[in-house]
Amino acid sequence: MSDLLARHRAVMPSWMALYYDKPIEIVSGKGNRVVDSDGNTYLDFFAGILTNMIGYDVAEVREAVQAQLARGVVHTSTLYLLRGQVELAEKIARLSGIPDAKVFFTNSGTEANETALLLATHARGSDQVLALRNSYHGRSYGTIAVTGNRGWKNSSLSPLNVHYLHGTDRSHPAFAHLSDAEYIDVCVADLREVLSTTAPNVACLIAEPVQGVGGFAMPPDGLFAAYREVLDEQGILFVSDEVQTGWGRTGSSFWGIGNHGVVPDMMTFAKGLGNGFAIGGVVARGDLMDALPANGVSTFGGNPIATAAANATLDYVLDHDLQANAARLGPLVLERLAPLRQLPAVGGVRGKGLMFAVDMADPATGAPSAELAAAVLEETRRRGLLVGKGGLHGHTLRMAPPLTLTEEEAEEGAAILVEAVTAVNDAAA
């Protein structure tokens, strides 16, 4: 392993982070568990950053991909009719709730968000975009521009004129004394103030219903409905970034934005749809999708292999009602994690469906602590659990296990997490 690590560091960029003091190589997986090259088994509560949505070695996905491979066609391009792509687009358009929806496939969430920004700025004839503080929308030039998290912005240069809104900073001292309804009122007032300082034609608001890299921070339910009322007054489009919140993960709705009672003009998606195969895309109103004046193509987007995997994955999610599983097990995990709120080293515990997070804080000052979060990551690995990190200050543990999680696995993972956080808390006291 040390040899592989040395080789990695010699040829990979230094900004491409690896977890753990001694990084692991995952070599196999089955169900919701993976095995590393040293033979250690882990319950996976991060799912390849929410990508292995229905776990590992799923027969339905494997057989669909093998059947496509057996036909001898791995790729043709969107210049030809692709049956699997059309079938998948039909399903997503129907599930989106967007009127007269059309779908364009890409390879990733970053590409999907770039496409949505292109559609919005063209439709409105404006480079002005609204985004949320603490947001993350991708690593490309345009998506970095609308990312409101300094730790993930590699350039201050921008092709867009971006204005940042409140939404997930409910615990900020300026707002901590407010009720959710009062906080929403303040955010809406701020939106109106921001719009009064912009040019008269704003293209869109792009927002994550639950901020992924931002540490699963989330606005109060209903905030985006209140924002939408203001946006509609000026014809400003709304893009919901569902890269991490789609496909029933939040439990209470199939798309994360459903918790706000809003049907957006566009939604972007990626990650879990292919259960590990690279696929993303945009589902949007047909008039917006059709409005681009020049040619467009996605060479690998929506290719036969990826759409075979995605069709099988989406069918599995629907056939097994995995949204209901997220709705059932999410509260169970949060209940088991609730005692952590009493620990001095824990700044907060939250979640929605099978997305939950624990903020680590300096016991003496209450300040966000990336160091303690890293320590918990090591403790969970030692105990056989994989979790992720995030948050504006790198201080948040974030967990998003496969939607196929069982009740026994939920109990096991929560117990390990409580043990690990408690051990780090005790050591820091």
Order of alpha helices (4+ residues) and beta strands (2+ residues): alpha-beta-beta-beta-alpha-alpha-alpha-beta-alpha-beta-alpha-beta-alpha-beta-alpha-beta-beta-beta-alpha-alpha-alpha-beta-beta-alpha-beta-beta-beta-alpha
